[in-house]
Amino acid sequence: MNITRKMAKPKNDAPIFVEPEFDEKTYIREERERAKTTIFVFLMAIGSGLLEGILQLEGLYYLSALLLIFLLYALFRIVKALGFRVPERGSHRFYLIMVLLLTSILFWSVALNPPISVNTSPSLNLEILEGGKWISVGQSNGQYILPVNQSILHLRDRIYFVQNVKVLSLSISGISISSIMKNYTQSGQTEYMNMTVQPVNTIVPLTLYLQSGNRYFNETQSLYFK
């Protein structure tokens, strides 16, 4: 009986996958360029976030939103135009988008709070011109005590606030402002007023209506003629 033995086929020693040789210099160069791009996007996001907050403080809400949308849309075009490397991987691109979005929102919020912005109202200090000098008007029980020994009082309200303030108008409850105030004008952060003296024991509630950016305030001072 003849037994035919099959010869085993020779094994193919060629590897199925050949791992490419790691190029350390290329890797370091790519990571360096990627880091530069990330830093640039981060700094751009800080600037855009602060600008968006300032625009909102000025009442330009829609410009703040449009600026953020534009930067998100044109991010990679801006990066490329300024000579930075645009990542090829989708995950790296997504990372840059999130850096821009989250950092912009963070610094947008920063711009709306102290010390860049304030959540307080302006403070006023009433002064009177006597002997050619401006001196602070004395107070008692929250009322400014004004003298009655002259016909016209030269007064000024000094306005203290971290931002510029505009005086929109003055008013006195129940009385025409023109009947008491001869004239008034603003110079810088100071409101100058020439007021006629009222009878003794008269109390005049003087209200100043103020504007700073897109914010409005009203401050009332109780003037007591004594």
C-alpha positions as CSV (number, residue, x, y, z in Angstrom):
1,M,0.0,0.0,0.0
2,N,1.5,3.2,-1.1
3,I,1.1,6.2,1.2
4,T,1.6,9.5,-0.4
5,R,2.7,12.2,2.0
6,K,1.9,15.8,1.2
7,M,4.7,18.1,1.6
8,A,4.0,21.1,3.9
9,K,3.9,24.4,2.2
10,P,6.7,26.7,3.1
11,K,5.6,29.4,5.6
12,N,5.6,33.0,4.4
13,D,7.9,34.8,6.8
14,A,6.8,38.3,5.5
15,P,5.1,40.3,8.4
16,I,1.4,41.2,7.9
17,F,2.0,44.8,9.2
18,V,5.2,46.8,9.2
19,E,5.3,49.5,11.8
20,P,6.6,52.7,10.3
21,E,9.8,54.0,11.7
22,F,9.1,56.7,14.4
23,D,10.5,60.1,13.3
24,E,11.2,61.9,16.5
25,K,12.2,65.2,14.8
26,T,9.1,65.3,12.7
27,Y,6.9,64.6,15.7
28,I,8.5,67.3,17.8
29,R,8.2,69.8,15.0
30,E,4.5,69.0,14.5
31,E,3.7,69.3,18.2
32,R,5.6,72.6,18.4
33,E,3.6,74.0,15.5
34,R,0.4,72.7,17.1
35,A,1.2,74.3,20.4
36,K,1.8,77.7,18.7
37,T,-1.6,77.4,17.0
38,T,-3.3,76.6,20.3
39,I,-1.6,79.5,22.1
40,F,-2.6,81.9,19.3
41,V,-6.3,80.7,19.4
42,F,-6.3,81.0,23.2
43,L,-5.0,84.6,23.1
44,M,-7.4,85.5,20.3
45,A,-10.2,84.1,22.4
46,I,-9.2,86.3,25.4
47,G,-9.2,89.4,23.3
48,S,-12.5,88.6,21.6
49,G,-14.2,87.7,24.9
50,L,-13.2,91.0,26.5
51,L,-14.3,92.9,23.4
52,E,-17.6,91.1,23.4
53,G,-18.2,92.1,27.0
54,I,-17.3,95.7,26.3
55,L,-19.7,95.8,23.4
56,Q,-22.5,94.4,25.6
57,L,-21.8,97.1,28.2
58,E,-22.2,99.7,25.5
59,G,-25.6,98.2,24.6
60,L,-24.4,96.5,21.4
61,Y,-25.5,93.0,22.3
62,Y,-26.0,91.8,18.7
63,L,-22.4,92.8,17.8
64,S,-21.1,90.7,20.6
65,A,-22.9,87.6,19.4
66,L,-22.0,88.3,15.7
67,L,-18.4,88.6,16.6
68,L,-18.3,85.2,18.3
69,I,-20.2,83.5,15.5
70,F,-17.8,85.1,12.9
71,L,-14.7,83.9,14.8
72,L,-16.0,80.4,15.1
73,Y,-16.9,80.3,11.4
74,A,-13.6,81.8,10.1
75,L,-11.3,80.3,12.8
76,F,-9.2,78.1,10.5
77,R,-9.0,80.7,7.7
78,I,-7.7,83.2,10.2
79,V,-5.2,80.8,11.6
80,K,-4.0,79.9,8.1
81,A,-3.9,83.5,6.9
82,L,-1.6,84.5,9.9
83,G,0.8,81.7,9.1
84,F,-0.1,79.2,11.8
85,R,-0.5,75.5,11.0
86,V,-4.1,74.2,10.7
87,P,-4.5,70.8,12.3
88,E,-5.3,67.9,10.0
89,R,-7.0,65.7,12.5
90,G,-10.6,66.3,13.2
91,S,-10.1,65.9,17.0
92,H,-7.4,68.6,16.9
93,R,-9.7,70.9,15.0
94,F,-12.5,70.3,17.5
95,Y,-10.1,71.0,20.3
96,L,-9.3,74.5,18.9
97,I,-12.9,75.3,18.4
98,M,-13.7,74.5,22.0
99,V,-10.7,76.5,23.2
100,L,-12.0,79.5,21.2
101,L,-15.6,79.1,22.4
102,L,-15.1,78.4,26.1
103,T,-12.3,81.0,26.5
104,S,-14.4,83.7,24.8
105,I,-17.4,83.0,27.0
106,L,-15.2,83.0,30.1
107,F,-13.6,86.4,29.4
108,W,-16.9,87.8,28.1
109,S,-18.2,87.1,31.6
110,V,-15.0,88.6,33.1
111,A,-15.6,91.8,31.2
112,L,-19.1,92.2,32.7
113,N,-17.8,92.1,36.3
114,P,-15.3,94.0,38.4
115,P,-12.7,95.3,38.0
116,I,-13.5,95.9,34.3
117,S,-17.1,96.6,35.0
118,V,-18.9,97.6,38.1
119,N,-22.3,96.7,39.6
120,T,-22.5,99.7,41.8
121,S,-24.0,103.1,41.2
122,P,-22.2,106.5,41.1
123,S,-21.7,108.4,44.3
124,L,-22.1,112.1,44.6
125,N,-20.5,114.7,46.9
126,L,-22.2,118.1,47.1
127,E,-19.9,121.1,47.5
128,I,-20.6,124.9,47.9
129,L,-18.5,127.8,46.8
130,E,-17.6,130.0,49.8
131,G,-14.9,132.6,49.9
132,G,-13.7,131.6,46.5
133,K,-13.2,127.9,47.6
134,W,-15.2,124.8,47.1
135,I,-16.0,123.0,50.4
136,S,-18.1,120.0,51.1
137,V,-21.6,120.7,52.3
138,G,-22.2,119.5,55.9
139,Q,-24.8,116.8,56.5
140,S,-27.2,115.9,59.3
141,N,-29.5,112.9,59.3
142,G,-28.8,112.3,55.6
143,Q,-29.7,115.8,54.6
144,Y,-27.3,118.5,53.1
145,I,-27.5,121.6,55.2
146,L,-27.5,124.8,53.1
147,P,-27.2,128.4,54.3
148,V,-29.9,131.0,53.7
149,N,-27.6,134.1,54.1
150,Q,-27.4,134.8,50.4
151,S,-29.8,134.9,47.4
152,I,-27.9,132.5,45.1
153,L,-26.0,129.4,46.1
154,H,-23.2,128.2,43.8
155,L,-23.2,124.4,44.1
156,R,-21.5,121.5,42.4
157,D,-22.0,117.8,42.6
158,R,-18.8,115.8,42.1
159,I,-19.5,112.4,40.6
160,Y,-17.4,109.4,41.5
161,F,-17.6,106.4,39.3
162,V,-15.1,104.1,37.5
163,Q,-16.6,105.0,34.1
164,N,-17.6,108.3,32.5
165,V,-21.0,109.5,33.6
166,K,-23.3,111.9,31.7
167,V,-26.0,113.9,33.6
168,L,-29.2,113.6,31.6
169,S,-31.4,115.9,33.7
170,L,-32.3,117.2,37.1
171,S,-35.7,117.2,38.8
172,I,-37.3,118.3,42.1
173,S,-40.4,116.5,43.3
174,G,-43.5,118.6,42.9
175,I,-41.6,121.8,41.8
176,S,-40.4,123.0,38.4
177,I,-36.7,122.7,38.3
178,S,-36.4,126.1,36.6
179,S,-38.1,127.8,39.5
180,I,-35.2,127.0,41.8
181,M,-32.3,126.2,39.5
182,K,-31.1,129.2,37.6
183,N,-28.7,127.2,35.5
184,Y,-26.8,124.0,35.6
185,T,-24.1,122.4,33.4
186,Q,-21.7,119.5,33.4
187,S,-18.0,119.7,33.1
188,G,-16.1,116.4,33.2
189,Q,-17.4,114.4,36.2
190,T,-18.8,117.5,37.9
191,E,-22.3,119.1,37.7
192,Y,-22.3,122.8,38.4
193,M,-25.6,124.4,39.7
194,N,-26.7,127.9,40.6
195,M,-29.7,127.6,43.0
196,T,-31.9,130.3,44.5
197,V,-32.1,130.2,48.3
198,Q,-35.4,128.8,49.7
199,P,-37.2,129.8,52.9
200,V,-35.8,128.5,56.2
201,N,-36.7,124.9,57.0
202,T,-37.5,124.1,53.4
203,I,-36.5,120.6,52.2
204,V,-35.8,120.2,48.5
205,P,-35.3,116.6,47.1
206,L,-32.9,117.1,44.2
207,T,-32.7,114.1,41.8
208,L,-29.9,113.7,39.2
209,Y,-30.6,111.3,36.3
210,L,-27.3,109.8,35.1
211,Q,-26.1,107.6,32.2
212,S,-23.0,105.5,32.0
213,G,-22.7,103.5,28.8
214,N,-26.0,101.6,28.5
215,R,-26.7,101.9,32.2
216,Y,-29.0,104.5,33.8
217,F,-29.0,105.7,37.4
218,N,-30.8,108.3,39.5
219,E,-29.4,109.7,42.7
220,T,-31.5,111.9,45.1
221,Q,-30.1,114.4,47.5
222,S,-32.1,116.0,50.3
223,L,-31.3,119.7,50.5
224,Y,-32.3,121.4,53.8
225,F,-32.2,125.2,54.0
226,K,-31.4,126.2,57.5
